[in-house]
């Protein structure tokens, strides 16, 4: 999870995205990625107190291009110091099923 608690960190995150965009496009082979959304899930807690809801995604082809692109972005955010320590070593594949 990114730590973006002030405008300086938001600007840094935007800069990281801009600086990695060509590597991400290369990882995606400049082609669309098709995903299947697998319902809705909560980040944590109960449905009554939910603040963050997300749709788990599954890449339809078996090339893992999306996973590779995610890894590039995650590594760049970690290097920039924008990722919570406990999430820095989390496997992106566990998030993209």
Secondary structure, DSSP 8 states (H G I E B T S, - for coil): -B---SHHHHHHHHHHHHHHHHHHHHHTTTS---EEE---EESSS-GGG---EE--EEESSSS-HHHHHHHHHHHHHHHTT-B-HHHHT--HHHH--
